[in-house]
């Protein structure tokens, strides 16, 4: 047991130093550091005396909230924290910490204090973990950053399973010390391996890059070295030219329910090559952002040049199935509604 715990703590320490060095300036990096501290507290709680259990327990109960926040900040295309989710996250660890000194952790003690301080927060922990896993999985297909896609899989398979195992063992008093210690070590090794590879954007974009132009006369930006080794420069130029032609001349972005798979099939190319071009050449991190950019550019042009055309007709013509989805995408890019944009240009 002590050997596994020492191994896992060593792995956590290495990853902690890597994140501290490369991501400490980012909010997601700071939350990730706390996630590692929470995991370390869980491991230490299995080998330390009772005098420190209260402190380690308070730190451990923040694990689900930290995991959910890391997933939201790192993997959601446009992270937004709703007040209800923030309240749920706070409720998952604040009441246990406040009620612990008054015997809230004792199921045979004051029943209402135990339920409000520990039992109900346990369900909040499960909801947060499941929400984090959902965020990680839901946007995986549209993520164009290969390193971040790999980290999603590592988190889903290892960190998610470990967090769930930790939460279940804490809430039900199961003796899974050796299993959990081993799982923490393996999960940390996987995440540490991906972080140590130093791939750009593996946790979050370190620099905000401006999407490249879709002008057919503009040459593509150089791809990362890992992509260049898989295809020659001429092949990269040819695929970029083909993609520009498909979008600028055939307006393929108008296709309803357009996905990366549909685009790759239309170009008769594997998904990973199309993904690499959009990410490495045009500097987009998300496929939906790439498509929305072209759709909204056409919408802006038509709103000004076709003042009598109903907005809903324009939305349907450029590929949106509903007016609400068009309005949402339009406002995200222009900070105006379509109606406000048309009126301001008249």
C-alpha positions as a Markdown table, in Angstrom:
| # | Residue | x | y | z |
|---|---|---|---|---|
| 1 | Unk | 0.0 | 0.0 | 0.0 |
| 2 | Unk | 2.7 | 2.5 | 1.0 |
| 3 | Unk | 4.7 | 1.6 | -2.2 |
| 4 | Unk | 1.7 | 2.4 | -4.4 |
| 5 | Unk | 0.9 | 5.6 | -2.5 |
| 6 | Unk | 4.5 | 6.7 | -2.8 |
| 7 | Unk | 4.6 | 6.0 | -6.5 |
| 8 | Unk | 1.3 | 7.9 | -7.1 |
| 9 | Unk | 2.5 | 10.9 | -5.0 |
| 10 | Unk | 5.7 | 11.0 | -7.0 |
| 11 | Unk | 3.7 | 11.1 | -10.3 |
| 12 | Unk | 1.5 | 13.8 | -8.9 |
| 13 | Unk | 4.5 | 15.8 | -7.9 |
| 14 | Unk | 6.0 | 15.7 | -11.4 |
| 15 | Unk | 2.8 | 16.7 | -13.0 |
| 16 | Unk | 2.3 | 19.5 | -10.5 |
| 17 | Unk | 5.7 | 20.9 | -11.4 |
| 18 | Unk | 5.0 | 20.7 | -15.1 |
| 19 | Unk | 1.6 | 22.5 | -14.7 |
| 20 | Unk | 3.1 | 25.0 | -12.4 |
| 21 | Unk | 5.8 | 25.8 | -14.9 |
| 22 | Unk | 3.7 | 25.9 | -18.1 |
| 23 | Unk | 0.1 | 26.8 | -17.1 |
| 24 | Unk | 0.3 | 28.7 | -13.8 |
| 25 | Unk | -0.7 | 32.0 | -15.5 |
| 26 | Unk | -4.0 | 30.5 | -16.6 |
| 27 | Unk | -7.1 | 30.0 | -14.5 |
| 28 | Unk | -7.5 | 26.4 | -15.8 |
| 29 | Unk | -3.9 | 25.8 | -14.7 |
| 30 | Unk | -4.5 | 27.0 | -11.2 |
| 31 | Unk | -7.6 | 24.9 | -10.9 |
| 32 | Unk | -5.7 | 21.9 | -12.2 |
| 33 | Unk | -3.0 | 22.4 | -9.6 |
| 34 | Unk | -5.7 | 22.3 | -6.9 |
| 35 | Unk | -7.1 | 19.1 | -8.4 |
| 36 | Unk | -3.6 | 17.6 | -8.0 |
| 37 | Unk | -3.5 | 18.8 | -4.4 |
| 38 | Unk | -6.9 | 17.2 | -3.8 |
| 39 | Unk | -5.7 | 13.9 | -5.2 |
| 40 | Unk | -2.6 | 14.0 | -3.1 |
| 41 | Unk | -4.7 | 14.7 | 0.0 |
| 42 | Unk | -6.8 | 11.6 | -0.7 |
| 43 | Unk | -3.6 | 9.4 | -1.0 |
| 44 | Unk | -2.2 | 10.9 | 2.2 |
| 45 | Unk | -5.4 | 10.3 | 4.1 |
| 46 | Unk | -4.8 | 6.6 | 3.7 |
| 47 | Unk | -1.4 | 6.6 | 5.4 |
| 48 | Unk | -1.6 | 9.5 | 8.0 |
| 49 | Unk | -2.9 | 9.6 | 11.5 |
| 50 | Unk | -6.3 | 10.7 | 12.7 |
| 51 | Unk | -5.1 | 14.1 | 13.8 |
| 52 | Unk | -4.8 | 15.2 | 10.2 |
| 53 | Unk | -7.9 | 13.5 | 8.8 |
| 54 | Unk | -10.1 | 16.6 | 9.2 |
| 55 | Unk | -7.8 | 18.8 | 7.1 |
| 56 | Unk | -7.3 | 16.1 | 4.5 |
| 57 | Unk | -11.0 | 15.4 | 4.4 |
| 58 | Unk | -11.8 | 19.1 | 3.7 |
| 59 | Unk | -9.3 | 19.2 | 0.9 |
| 60 | Unk | -10.5 | 15.9 | -0.6 |
| 61 | Unk | -14.1 | 17.0 | -0.8 |
| 62 | Unk | -13.1 | 19.7 | -3.3 |
| 63 | Unk | -12.1 | 17.1 | -5.9 |
| 64 | Unk | -15.4 | 16.8 | -7.8 |
| 65 | Unk | -15.8 | 20.5 | -8.0 |
| 66 | Unk | -12.2 | 21.0 | -9.1 |
| 67 | Unk | -12.6 | 18.2 | -11.7 |
| 68 | Unk | -15.8 | 19.8 | -13.1 |
| 69 | Unk | -14.2 | 23.2 | -13.3 |
| 70 | Unk | -11.1 | 21.9 | -15.1 |
| 71 | Unk | -13.3 | 20.2 | -17.7 |
| 72 | Unk | -15.3 | 23.3 | -18.2 |
| 73 | Unk | -12.4 | 25.6 | -18.6 |
| 74 | Unk | -10.2 | 23.3 | -20.7 |
| 75 | Unk | -12.7 | 21.6 | -23.0 |
| 76 | Unk | -15.8 | 23.7 | -23.4 |
| 77 | Unk | -15.6 | 25.8 | -26.6 |
| 78 | Unk | -16.9 | 28.9 | -24.7 |
| 79 | Unk | -16.7 | 28.3 | -21.0 |
| 80 | Unk | -19.6 | 29.9 | -19.1 |
| 81 | Unk | -20.3 | 29.2 | -15.4 |
| 82 | Unk | -24.0 | 29.3 | -14.7 |
| 83 | Unk | -24.8 | 30.5 | -11.2 |
| 84 | Unk | -26.7 | 27.3 | -10.4 |
| 85 | Unk | -23.6 | 25.2 | -11.2 |
| 86 | Unk | -21.4 | 27.4 | -9.2 |
| 87 | Unk | -23.8 | 27.0 | -6.2 |
| 88 | Unk | -23.8 | 23.3 | -6.7 |
| 89 | Unk | -20.0 | 23.1 | -6.7 |
| 90 | Unk | -19.8 | 25.2 | -3.6 |
| 91 | Unk | -22.4 | 23.1 | -1.8 |
| 92 | Unk | -20.4 | 20.0 | -2.6 |
| 93 | Unk | -17.6 | 20.9 | -0.2 |
| 94 | Unk | -18.5 | 23.9 | 1.9 |
| 95 | Unk | -21.2 | 22.3 | 4.1 |
| 96 | Unk | -19.0 | 19.2 | 4.8 |
| 97 | Unk | -16.2 | 21.4 | 6.0 |
| 98 | Unk | -18.4 | 23.5 | 8.2 |
| 99 | Unk | -20.4 | 20.7 | 9.7 |
| 100 | Unk | -17.5 | 18.3 | 10.3 |
| 101 | Unk | -16.4 | 20.0 | 13.6 |
| 102 | Unk | -20.0 | 19.6 | 14.9 |
| 103 | Unk | -20.2 | 15.9 | 14.1 |
| 104 | Unk | -21.9 | 16.2 | 10.7 |
| 105 | Unk | -19.8 | 13.3 | 9.4 |
| 106 | Unk | -21.3 | 10.9 | 11.9 |
| 107 | Unk | -24.3 | 9.1 | 10.5 |
| 108 | Unk | -25.5 | 8.2 | 14.0 |
| 109 | Unk | -25.3 | 11.9 | 15.1 |
| 110 | Unk | -27.8 | 14.7 | 14.4 |
| 111 | Unk | -29.7 | 13.4 | 11.4 |
| 112 | Unk | -30.5 | 16.7 | 9.8 |
| 113 | Unk | -26.9 | 18.0 | 10.2 |
| 114 | Unk | -25.6 | 14.7 | 8.6 |
| 115 | Unk | -28.0 | 15.0 | 5.7 |
| 116 | Unk | -27.5 | 18.7 | 5.0 |
| 117 | Unk | -23.8 | 18.6 | 5.7 |
| 118 | Unk | -22.7 | 15.3 | 4.1 |
| 119 | Unk | -25.4 | 13.2 | 2.5 |
| 120 | Unk | -26.9 | 15.7 | 0.1 |
| 121 | Unk | -23.4 | 17.1 | -0.9 |
| 122 | Unk | -22.5 | 13.6 | -1.9 |
| 123 | Unk | -25.1 | 13.6 | -4.6 |
| 124 | Unk | -23.8 | 17.0 | -5.7 |
| 125 | Unk | -20.4 | 15.4 | -6.1 |
| 126 | Unk | -21.8 | 12.7 | -8.4 |
| 127 | Unk | -23.6 | 15.3 | -10.5 |
| 128 | Unk | -20.4 | 17.4 | -10.8 |
| 129 | Unk | -18.3 | 14.4 | -11.9 |
| 130 | Unk | -20.8 | 13.3 | -14.4 |
| 131 | Unk | -21.2 | 16.8 | -15.7 |
| 132 | Unk | -17.4 | 17.1 | -16.1 |
| 133 | Unk | -17.3 | 13.8 | -18.0 |
| 134 | Unk | -20.1 | 15.0 | -20.3 |
| 135 | Unk | -18.4 | 18.3 | -21.0 |
| 136 | Unk | -15.2 | 16.4 | -21.9 |
| 137 | Unk | -17.0 | 13.9 | -24.2 |
| 138 | Unk | -19.6 | 16.2 | -25.8 |
| 139 | Unk | -17.2 | 18.5 | -27.6 |
| 140 | Unk | -14.5 | 15.9 | -28.5 |
| 141 | Unk | -15.4 | 15.4 | -32.1 |
| 142 | Unk | -15.4 | 19.2 | -32.9 |
| 143 | Unk | -12.0 | 19.8 | -31.1 |
| 144 | Unk | -9.3 | 20.4 | -33.8 |
| 145 | Unk | -6.3 | 20.4 | -31.4 |
| 146 | Unk | -4.9 | 16.9 | -31.5 |
| 147 | Unk | -3.0 | 17.2 | -28.2 |
| 148 | Unk | -6.2 | 18.3 | -26.4 |
| 149 | Unk | -8.2 | 15.5 | -28.0 |
| 150 | Unk | -5.8 | 13.0 | -26.6 |
| 151 | Unk | -6.0 | 14.7 | -23.2 |
| 152 | Unk | -9.8 | 14.4 | -23.3 |
| 153 | Unk | -9.5 | 10.6 | -23.8 |
| 154 | Unk | -7.0 | 10.3 | -21.0 |
| 155 | Unk | -9.2 | 12.3 | -18.7 |
| 156 | Unk | -12.3 | 10.4 | -19.6 |
| 157 | Unk | -10.8 | 7.0 | -19.1 |
| 158 | Unk | -8.4 | 7.6 | -16.2 |
| 159 | Unk | -9.1 | 10.7 | -14.2 |
| 160 | Unk | -12.9 | 10.4 | -14.5 |
| 161 | Unk | -12.9 | 6.8 | -13.4 |
| 162 | Unk | -10.5 | 7.6 | -10.6 |
| 163 | Unk | -12.5 | 10.5 | -9.4 |
| 164 | Unk | -15.7 | 8.4 | -9.4 |
| 165 | Unk | -13.9 | 5.6 | -7.5 |
| 166 | Unk | -12.5 | 8.1 | -5.0 |
| 167 | Unk | -16.0 | 9.6 | -4.4 |
| 168 | Unk | -17.7 | 6.2 | -4.1 |
| 169 | Unk | -15.1 | 4.9 | -1.6 |
| 170 | Unk | -15.3 | 8.1 | 0.5 |
| 171 | Unk | -19.1 | 8.2 | 0.5 |
| 172 | Unk | -19.6 | 4.5 | 1.3 |
| 173 | Unk | -16.6 | 3.7 | 3.4 |
| 174 | Unk | -15.3 | 1.0 | 1.0 |
| 175 | Unk | -11.7 | -0.3 | 1.4 |
| 176 | Unk | -10.4 | 0.4 | -2.1 |
| 177 | Unk | -7.1 | 2.0 | -1.0 |
| 178 | Unk | -4.8 | -0.2 | -3.1 |
| 179 | Unk | -7.0 | 0.0 | -6.2 |
| 180 | Unk | -7.5 | 3.8 | -6.0 |
| 181 | Unk | -3.8 | 4.4 | -5.3 |
| 182 | Unk | -2.9 | 2.5 | -8.4 |
| 183 | Unk | -5.5 | 4.2 | -10.5 |
| 184 | Unk | -4.3 | 7.6 | -9.4 |
| 185 | Unk | -0.8 | 6.7 | -10.3 |
| 186 | Unk | -1.8 | 5.4 | -13.8 |
| 187 | Unk | -4.0 | 8.5 | -14.4 |
| 188 | Unk | -1.3 | 10.9 | -13.4 |
| 189 | Unk | 1.2 | 9.0 | -15.7 |
| 190 | Unk | -1.1 | 9.4 | -18.7 |
| 191 | Unk | -1.8 | 13.1 | -18.1 |
| 192 | Unk | 1.9 | 13.8 | -17.3 |
| 193 | Unk | 3.0 | 12.1 | -20.5 |
| 194 | Unk | 0.7 | 14.3 | -22.6 |
| 195 | Unk | 1.8 | 17.4 | -20.8 |
| 196 | Unk | 5.5 | 16.6 | -21.0 |
| 197 | Unk | 5.2 | 16.1 | -24.7 |
| 198 | Unk | 4.7 | 19.9 | -24.8 |
| 199 | Unk | 2.0 | 19.9 | -27.5 |
| 200 | Unk | 0.5 | 23.4 | -28.1 |
| 201 | Unk | -3.0 | 23.7 | -26.7 |
| 202 | Unk | -2.9 | 20.4 | -24.8 |
| 203 | Unk | -4.6 | 21.9 | -21.8 |
| 204 | Unk | -5.6 | 25.3 | -23.1 |
| 205 | Unk | -4.5 | 27.7 | -25.8 |
| 206 | Unk | -1.5 | 29.5 | -24.4 |
| 207 | Unk | -1.9 | 32.3 | -27.0 |
| 208 | Unk | -5.0 | 33.6 | -28.8 |
| 209 | Unk | -4.3 | 33.1 | -32.5 |
| 210 | Unk | -6.2 | 35.0 | -35.2 |
| 211 | Unk | -7.9 | 32.7 | -37.7 |
| 212 | Unk | -6.2 | 32.7 | -41.0 |
| 213 | Unk | -7.9 | 34.1 | -44.1 |
| 214 | Unk | -9.8 | 31.9 | -46.4 |
| 215 | Unk | -8.5 | 33.9 | -49.4 |
| 216 | Unk | -7.5 | 31.4 | -52.1 |
| 217 | Unk | -4.5 | 33.5 | -52.9 |
| 218 | Unk | -3.2 | 33.4 | -49.4 |
| 219 | Unk | -0.7 | 30.6 | -48.7 |
| 220 | Unk | -1.2 | 28.3 | -45.8 |
| 221 | Unk | 0.6 | 28.9 | -42.5 |
| 222 | Unk | 3.2 | 26.2 | -41.7 |
| 223 | Unk | 1.8 | 23.2 | -39.8 |
| 224 | Unk | 3.3 | 21.9 | -36.6 |
| 225 | Unk | 6.2 | 19.5 | -37.0 |
| 226 | Unk | 4.2 | 16.5 | -35.9 |
| 227 | Unk | 1.8 | 17.1 | -38.8 |
| 228 | Unk | 4.5 | 18.0 | -41.4 |
| 229 | Unk | 6.1 | 14.6 | -40.9 |
| 230 | Unk | 2.9 | 12.8 | -42.0 |
| 231 | Unk | 2.4 | 14.8 | -45.2 |
| 232 | Unk | 4.7 | 16.9 | -47.5 |
| 233 | Unk | 4.5 | 20.6 | -47.9 |
| 234 | Unk | 3.0 | 20.2 | -51.4 |
| 235 | Unk | 0.3 | 17.9 | -50.0 |
| 236 | Unk | -0.5 | 20.5 | -47.3 |
| 237 | Unk | -0.8 | 23.3 | -49.9 |
| 238 | Unk | -3.0 | 21.1 | -52.1 |
| 239 | Unk | -5.4 | 20.1 | -49.3 |
| 240 | Unk | -5.6 | 23.7 | -48.1 |
| 241 | Unk | -6.4 | 24.9 | -51.7 |
| 242 | Unk | -9.0 | 22.2 | -52.1 |
| 243 | Unk | -10.6 | 23.2 | -48.8 |
| 244 | Unk | -10.6 | 26.9 | -49.7 |
| 245 | Unk | -12.2 | 26.1 | -53.1 |
| 246 | Unk | -14.9 | 23.9 | -51.5 |
| 247 | Unk | -15.8 | 26.6 | -49.1 |
| 248 | Unk | -15.3 | 29.8 | -51.1 |
| 249 | Unk | -16.6 | 28.6 | -54.5 |
| 250 | Unk | -19.0 | 25.8 | -53.7 |
| 251 | Unk | -20.1 | 27.3 | -50.4 |
| 252 | Unk | -20.1 | 23.9 | -48.7 |
| 253 | Unk | -20.4 | 25.5 | -45.3 |
| 254 | Unk | -24.1 | 26.1 | -46.1 |
| 255 | Unk | -24.7 | 22.3 | -45.7 |
| 256 | Unk | -27.1 | 21.7 | -42.8 |
| 257 | Unk | -25.8 | 19.7 | -39.8 |
| 258 | Unk | -22.3 | 20.0 | -41.3 |
| 259 | Unk | -19.7 | 17.9 | -39.4 |
| 260 | Unk | -16.1 | 17.2 | -39.8 |
| 261 | Unk | -16.9 | 13.7 | -41.0 |
| 262 | Unk | -19.1 | 15.0 | -43.7 |
| 263 | Unk | -16.5 | 17.5 | -44.9 |
| 264 | Unk | -13.8 | 14.8 | -44.8 |
| 265 | Unk | -16.0 | 12.5 | -46.9 |
| 266 | Unk | -16.7 | 15.2 | -49.4 |
| 267 | Unk | -12.9 | 15.8 | -49.8 |
| 268 | Unk | -12.2 | 12.0 | -49.8 |
| 269 | Unk | -9.7 | 12.5 | -47.0 |
| 270 | Unk | -9.3 | 11.0 | -43.5 |
| 271 | Unk | -10.8 | 13.2 | -40.7 |
| 272 | Unk | -7.4 | 13.7 | -39.0 |
| 273 | Unk | -5.9 | 15.3 | -42.1 |
| 274 | Unk | -8.8 | 17.7 | -42.6 |
| 275 | Unk | -8.7 | 18.5 | -38.9 |
| 276 | Unk | -4.9 | 19.2 | -39.0 |
| 277 | Unk | -5.3 | 21.6 | -42.0 |
| 278 | Unk | -8.1 | 23.6 | -40.3 |
| 279 | Unk | -6.2 | 23.7 | -37.0 |
| 280 | Unk | -2.6 | 24.2 | -38.3 |
| 281 | Unk | -3.3 | 26.2 | -41.4 |
| 282 | Unk | -6.3 | 28.3 | -40.6 |
| 283 | Unk | -5.7 | 28.5 | -36.8 |
| 284 | Unk | -9.1 | 27.3 | -35.7 |
| 285 | Unk | -9.4 | 25.3 | -32.5 |
| 286 | Unk | -13.0 | 24.2 | -33.0 |
| 287 | Unk | -14.8 | 23.0 | -36.1 |
| 288 | Unk | -18.0 | 24.8 | -35.3 |
| 289 | Unk | -16.1 | 28.1 | -35.0 |
| 290 | Unk | -14.6 | 27.5 | -38.4 |
| 291 | Unk | -18.0 | 26.9 | -40.1 |
| 292 | Unk | -19.8 | 29.7 | -38.2 |
| 293 | Unk | -17.2 | 32.2 | -39.2 |
| 294 | Unk | -17.9 | 31.7 | -42.9 |
| 295 | Unk | -21.6 | 31.5 | -42.4 |
| 296 | Unk | -21.8 | 34.8 | -40.5 |
| 297 | Unk | -19.5 | 36.6 | -42.9 |
| 298 | Unk | -22.0 | 35.7 | -45.7 |
| 299 | Unk | -24.9 | 36.7 | -43.5 |
| 300 | Unk | -23.4 | 40.1 | -42.8 |
| 301 | Unk | -22.9 | 40.7 | -46.5 |
| 302 | Unk | -26.5 | 39.7 | -47.3 |
| 303 | Unk | -28.0 | 41.7 | -44.4 |
| 304 | Unk | -26.5 | 44.9 | -45.9 |
| 305 | Unk | -26.9 | 44.1 | -49.6 |
| 306 | Unk | -30.3 | 42.5 | -49.4 |
| 307 | Unk | -32.3 | 44.8 | -47.0 |
| 308 | Unk | -35.7 | 43.3 | -48.1 |
| 309 | Unk | -34.7 | 39.7 | -47.5 |
| 310 | Unk | -36.2 | 38.3 | -44.3 |
| 311 | Unk | -33.6 | 37.4 | -41.7 |
| 312 | Unk | -35.0 | 33.9 | -41.3 |
| 313 | Unk | -34.5 | 33.2 | -45.1 |
| 314 | Unk | -30.9 | 34.2 | -44.8 |
| 315 | Unk | -30.4 | 32.0 | -41.8 |
| 316 | Unk | -31.9 | 29.0 | -43.6 |
| 317 | Unk | -29.9 | 29.7 | -46.8 |
| 318 | Unk | -26.5 | 29.6 | -45.0 |
| 319 | Unk | -27.1 | 26.4 | -43.2 |
| 320 | Unk | -28.9 | 27.1 | -39.9 |
| 321 | Unk | -31.9 | 25.1 | -39.1 |
| 322 | Unk | -33.5 | 27.6 | -36.7 |
| 323 | Unk | -33.5 | 31.3 | -36.3 |
| 324 | Unk | -32.5 | 31.1 | -32.7 |
| 325 | Unk | -29.3 | 29.2 | -33.4 |
| 326 | Unk | -28.4 | 31.7 | -36.1 |
| 327 | Unk | -29.1 | 34.7 | -33.8 |
| 328 | Unk | -26.9 | 33.1 | -31.1 |
| 329 | Unk | -24.0 | 32.4 | -33.5 |
| 330 | Unk | -24.3 | 35.9 | -35.0 |
| 331 | Unk | -24.2 | 37.7 | -31.7 |
| 332 | Unk | -21.2 | 35.7 | -30.5 |
| 333 | Unk | -19.2 | 36.9 | -33.5 |
| 334 | Unk | -20.5 | 40.4 | -34.0 |
| 335 | Unk | -21.7 | 41.4 | -30.5 |
| 336 | Unk | -25.0 | 42.4 | -32.2 |
| 337 | Unk | -28.2 | 40.8 | -33.3 |
| 338 | Unk | -28.9 | 40.5 | -37.0 |
| 339 | Unk | -31.6 | 43.2 | -36.8 |
| 340 | Unk | -29.2 | 45.6 | -35.0 |
| 341 | Unk | -26.5 | 44.9 | -37.5 |
| 342 | Unk | -28.7 | 45.6 | -40.5 |
| 343 | Unk | -30.0 | 48.8 | -38.9 |
| 344 | Unk | -26.5 | 50.0 | -38.1 |
| 345 | Unk | -25.4 | 49.6 | -41.7 |
| 346 | Unk | -28.4 | 51.4 | -43.3 |
